[in-house]
Amino acid sequence: QVQLVESGGGLVQPGGSLRLSCAASGSTSDYNAIGWFRQAPGKEREGVSFISSSDGSPYYSNSVKGRFTISRDNAKNTVYLQMNSLKPEDTAVYYCATGPPPLVLLTVVAGTGANALDAWGQGTLVTVSS
């Protein structure tokens, strides 16, 4: 079974940048498409971004499009989320998850299927504040 570990969160001022990492270990043959999600206090989980396991085609939610960039280094079994021009409303715990590409994408876009994904990380906190 694959395990995911997020890192890179922290406190940053509005307009600043952070790069999150999602590292896979264990049965990395199950390391497939990756989705990034976030959950702010008192709010529902939101899908942020998706990257496929094959051609690396990305998807971004409207709330982060143009500011966030997802990428992957398959040699390191790691997916990155570069976050620029951060806003206070980006404050949340960020999670990555993996599974079959169509299911991960569906979960990112529509919020359904989360329980059927193969693995979730423990989350990393991003706080955007002056």
N, C-alpha and C positions, 0 to 999 in steps of 0.2 A: 504494500500500500504506500502511496506517495504521501509525504508530509511537506507542508508549506510553512515557511517562516518569513514574516514581513519585517522590515527594518527601515530606518531612515526618517521616521517621524520626529517631530520636535516642535519647538516654538519658533515662529517666524513672524516678522512684521508684515503688514499688508504691502503687497507689491513684491514681496520676496519670493524665493524659490526653494524647493526641496526636491530631492530625488528619493523615491521609495523603491525598495527592492523586495522581490518575492522569490525566495530561493527554495528549490525543490530538492528533496532527498528521499531516500528509500527506493521504492519501485518506480523509478523515473520513467519506465515504459508507460506508466499511467499518467505521466506528466504531459498534458495535452494542451488544449487551449486554456488561456488564463483570462479571468475576469477580475477587474478591480471594482470594489464596492466601498461605500462609506456609510456610516451611520452617525448622525449628529445627536446630541442629547435630546430626548423627547421626540425624535423623528424616526420615521421608518427608514429601513435600509434602502439605499439608492445605488443603482448600477452606474458606474462611472466610465469604464473603458473595457475593451476586449481586444485580444490579439489571438489570431489563429495559430495553430501549431505548424502549419505548412507554409503558406505564402506570407504569413505575417501581416495579413490585412487587418488594419485596426478599425475599431469603432469607438466613438466618443459620444457621451451624452451632450445634449445642448448646453448644459450648465458648465462644461469644462472645455468644449471644443474651441480650438485656437489657443488654449492656455496650457493644456496637458498633452504630453506625448508619451505613448506607450511603445516599448521596444523589448526585444528579447535577445539573450545571448545563450543559444542552445548548448554551447560548449560548457557553459557554467550552470546550466539548468536554472537560469535566473531571468526574471522579467522585471523591467524597470518602469516606473511611472515618474516621468519628469514633470514637475508641477511648477509653472511660472505664473507671474502676476497673481499671486495668491490673494484671496479676499477673506474677510472674516467669516463669510458664509461657507468657506471651504473647511472650516473647523469640524473635525469628525474623527472617529476611529476608522481607519482604512484597512480593508481586508482584501486578500486575494483568494481566489478559488480556482479549482481546475476540474475538468471533466470533458466529455465529448463536446466538440466545438458547437454543434447546434444547440445543445442544452445550455452551455455556458453563455452563449450569445442571447438566448431567450431569457435567461435569468438576468443578464445585464440590462436588456432592453425592456422587458416586461415585468421582471420581478418574480416570475414563476419558475418553479423547478429547482429552487435553492437546495431543498432537502435531498435531491437526487444527484447533486454534484459529488465528485469523488473525494474531495478534500477541501477544507478551509484552513487558512492560517489563523493565528491568534489575534491578529490586528496590531496596528501601530497608530498611536495618537498624533494627529496633526492639529496644532493650535495656531491660528492666525490672529494675532492681536498686537496692538501697539502698547 
